[in-house]
Amino acid sequence: MIEPDKKDKAIQDKIKENGEIPKHIAIIMDGNGRWAKERNKSRVFGHRQGVTSVRDIVECCGQIGVKNLTLYTFSTENWKRPKDEVSILMKLLIKALKDETDRLHENNVKLYAVGNLSTLPDRVLAELKDAMEKTKNNKLMTLTLAISYSGRWDILNAVKNISIDVRESKIKEDQINEKLFSEYLTTGLLPEPDLLIRTGGEFRISNFLLWELAYTEIYIDKIFWPGFRREHLYEAIREYQRRERRFGLVSEQINKIKK
């Protein structure tokens, strides 16, 4: 991983001293179109600039010790956008994978993807599979792209697959619990997010990780995604460190557990 400069390293060291670094951060990268509109540019210009933000945040997460970063890249609802925009987004995804895979590999970052990947165009799927194969043994951090993803779809898909396995006697009904259900989700190999960041100022989760976000801390930033950089990530982590995660317990119980 590329080392931060002296000033940035001092900031990161201070954040590490202040408290726990989230093991898994999920991000809804919202506001590309609005950012571009403010500058009298096309939405595509905003999407292109958003890739620069991804590069900086991935690098920063690797440096500060985040082990999992999940980015809401393209939702199932996004397929309903104008065909020209969807086509350009797919081309941008192919280009980003081509341009960034070597960098991820050199920095020991594993690329993973969740969602209904079978709906992706053949060229996108091929590029994605190549990138995941090349980086599959990397250990520093896992970067997960949620592509053609929907939380509701993932839950329904898990229910269908569990039903099939029950019918085929691969599992019994009394074996079905939260742990087993989680394993049937496309996110089954990932830990649940500690922190969800949404850029663009909207207060909703937009069908993202509906099962997994049950006890995730949520942080909303008004900054549009193309303007989101590591200094904004640092503030999100600081806010996370200021919160007490109780998971349904009371403060006294949490304090006893920590002791």
C-alpha positions in Angstrom: 0.0 0.0 0.0 1.2 3.5 -0.9 2.4 5.2 2.3 0.6 8.4 3.3 2.6 11.6 3.4 4.0 12.8 6.8 1.1 15.1 7.6 -1.5 12.6 6.6 0.2 9.8 8.6 0.1 12.0 11.7 -3.7 12.4 11.2 -4.2 8.7 10.8 -2.1 7.8 13.8 -4.1 10.2 15.9 -7.4 8.7 14.8 -6.0 5.2 15.6 -5.1 6.4 19.1 -8.6 7.9 19.6 -10.5 4.6 19.3 -11.4 1.6 17.2 -11.2 1.8 13.4 -14.3 0.3 11.7 -13.5 -3.1 10.4 -16.1 -2.8 7.6 -17.2 0.5 6.1 -20.0 0.6 3.5 -20.6 3.6 1.3 -23.6 4.8 -0.7 -21.7 7.0 -3.3 -24.5 9.5 -4.0 -24.5 12.9 -5.8 -22.5 12.4 -9.0 -25.2 13.9 -11.1 -26.0 16.8 -8.8 -22.3 17.6 -8.4 -22.0 17.8 -12.2 -25.2 19.8 -12.6 -23.8 22.5 -10.2 -20.9 22.9 -12.6 -23.1 22.9 -15.8 -21.6 19.5 -16.8 -23.2 16.3 -17.9 -24.0 13.6 -15.4 -21.3 11.4 -17.0 -18.7 14.0 -16.0 -19.8 13.5 -12.4 -19.5 9.7 -12.7 -16.0 10.0 -14.1 -14.9 12.3 -11.3 -16.4 9.9 -8.8 -13.8 7.3 -9.8 -11.1 9.7 -8.4 -12.9 9.7 -5.1 -13.0 5.9 -5.1 -9.3 5.7 -5.6 -8.5 8.1 -2.8 -10.9 6.4 -0.3 -9.7 2.9 -1.1 -6.1 3.9 -0.6 -6.9 5.7 2.6 -8.9 2.8 4.0 -6.0 0.5 3.3 -3.6 2.8 5.1 -5.7 3.4 8.2 -6.5 -0.3 8.8 -10.1 -0.8 7.4 -10.3 -4.4 6.5 -13.5 -4.3 4.4 -14.8 -1.5 2.2 -18.1 -2.0 0.3 -19.2 0.5 -2.4 -22.8 0.7 -3.7 -21.7 0.9 -7.3 -24.9 0.2 -9.3 -28.3 -0.8 -8.0 -30.9 -2.9 -9.7 -33.0 0.3 -9.9 -30.3 2.0 -11.8 -31.1 -0.2 -14.8 -34.3 2.0 -15.2 -32.2 5.1 -16.0 -32.0 6.3 -19.6 -30.3 3.7 -21.8 -27.6 6.1 -22.9 -26.6 6.8 -19.3 -26.6 3.1 -18.4 -24.5 2.3 -21.4 -21.9 4.9 -20.5 -21.9 3.7 -16.8 -21.1 0.2 -18.0 -18.3 1.5 -20.2 -16.9 3.6 -17.3 -17.0 0.4 -15.1 -15.0 -1.5 -17.7 -12.5 1.3 -17.9 -12.2 1.6 -14.1 -11.6 -2.1 -13.8 -8.9 -2.0 -16.5 -7.2 1.0 -15.0 -7.4 0.1 -11.3 -6.9 -3.6 -11.1 -3.1 -3.5 -11.3 -3.1 -0.8 -8.6 -5.3 -2.8 -6.3 -3.1 -5.9 -6.8 0.1 -4.0 -6.1 -1.5 -2.6 -3.0 -2.5 -6.1 -1.8 -6.3 -5.3 -2.1 -8.7 -8.1 -2.9 -11.6 -7.2 -5.3 -15.0 -8.9 -4.6 -18.5 -8.3 -6.0 -22.0 -8.9 -4.7 -25.4 -8.6 -6.5 -27.2 -10.2 -9.4 -24.0 -10.3 -11.5 -25.7 -12.5 -14.2 -27.6 -9.4 -15.4 -24.3 -7.5 -16.2 -23.2 -7.2 -19.9 -20.8 -9.9 -20.9 -17.8 -7.5 -21.3 -18.4 -6.1 -17.8 -18.8 -9.5 -16.2 -15.6 -10.8 -18.0 -13.6 -7.8 -16.8 -14.9 -8.1 -13.3 -14.1 -11.8 -13.1 -10.6 -11.2 -14.4 -10.0 -8.6 -11.8 -11.4 -10.8 -8.9 -9.2 -13.7 -10.1 -6.1 -11.6 -10.2 -6.6 -10.2 -6.7 -8.2 -13.2 -5.0 -5.2 -13.9 -2.7 -4.6 -10.4 -1.5 -4.8 -9.9 2.2 -4.6 -6.2 3.2 -8.2 -5.3 2.5 -11.2 -6.5 0.6 -12.9 -4.0 -1.7 -16.4 -5.2 -2.5 -18.5 -3.7 -5.3 -22.2 -4.0 -5.0 -23.2 -4.1 -8.7 -26.7 -4.8 -10.0 -27.4 -5.1 -6.3 -30.7 -4.8 -4.3 -31.1 -5.7 -0.7 -34.6 -7.0 -1.3 -33.4 -9.1 -4.2 -30.6 -10.6 -2.1 -33.0 -11.5 0.7 -35.6 -13.0 -1.7 -32.8 -14.9 -3.5 -31.6 -16.3 -0.2 -35.1 -17.4 0.8 -35.5 -19.2 -2.6 -32.2 -21.0 -2.2 -32.9 -22.0 1.4 -36.3 -23.4 0.2 -34.6 -25.5 -2.5 -32.1 -26.9 0.0 -34.8 -27.8 2.5 -36.8 -29.5 -0.3 -33.7 -31.4 -1.3 -32.9 -32.3 2.3 -29.6 -30.5 2.3 -30.7 -28.6 5.4 -33.5 -29.0 7.9 -36.1 -26.3 8.8 -34.9 -26.2 12.4 -31.4 -25.3 11.3 -32.5 -22.0 9.8 -31.4 -19.2 12.0 -29.8 -15.7 11.5 -26.3 -17.1 10.9 -27.4 -19.6 8.3 -29.6 -17.1 6.6 -26.7 -14.6 6.4 -24.6 -17.3 4.7 -27.1 -17.5 1.8 -26.8 -13.8 1.0 -24.4 -12.7 -1.7 -22.6 -10.9 1.2 -22.3 -14.1 3.2 -18.5 -14.0 3.2 -18.4 -10.5 4.5 -18.7 -9.2 8.1 -21.6 -6.9 8.8 -20.7 -3.2 8.3 -19.7 -1.2 11.3 -20.2 2.1 9.6 -22.4 3.2 6.7 -21.5 6.5 5.0 -23.9 8.1 2.6 -22.8 11.2 0.6 -25.1 13.7 -1.0 -27.1 14.5 2.1 -30.1 12.1 1.6 -31.4 10.3 4.7 -32.2 6.9 3.3 -30.5 3.6 2.6 -31.9 3.0 -0.9 -32.3 -0.8 -0.8 -28.7 -1.3 0.3 -27.6 -4.1 2.6 -31.1 -4.2 4.3 -30.3 -7.3 6.4 -26.7 -6.4 7.1 -27.3 -2.9 8.4 -29.3 -3.9 11.4 -26.8 -2.5 13.9 -24.6 -0.4 11.7 -23.8 3.2 12.6 -25.0 5.6 9.9 -23.2 8.8 8.9 -24.7 11.3 6.4 -22.4 13.8 4.6 -23.8 16.6 2.5 -20.7 16.5 0.3 -21.5 15.0 -3.1 -19.5 11.9 -3.9 -17.1 13.4 -6.5 -16.0 15.9 -3.7 -15.6 13.3 -1.0 -12.0 12.8 0.0 -10.0 11.3 2.9 -10.5 14.3 5.1 -14.3 13.6 5.0 -13.7 9.9 5.7 -11.6 10.9 8.7 -14.5 12.9 10.1 -16.9 10.0 9.6 -14.5 7.7 11.5 -14.1 10.2 14.3 -17.9 10.5 14.6 -18.1 6.7 14.7 -15.5 6.6 17.5 -17.6 9.1 19.5 -20.7 6.8 19.5 -21.5 3.9 21.9 -22.5 0.8 20.1 -24.9 -1.1 22.4 -26.4 -3.8 20.1 -29.6 -3.7 22.2 -27.8 -3.7 25.6 -27.5 -0.8 28.1 -24.3 1.1 28.7 -23.5 -0.7 32.0 -23.6 -4.0 30.2 -21.3 -2.8 27.5 -18.8 -1.5 30.0 -18.7 -4.9 31.8 -18.1 -6.6 28.5 -15.2 -4.2 27.7 -13.6 -5.0 31.1 
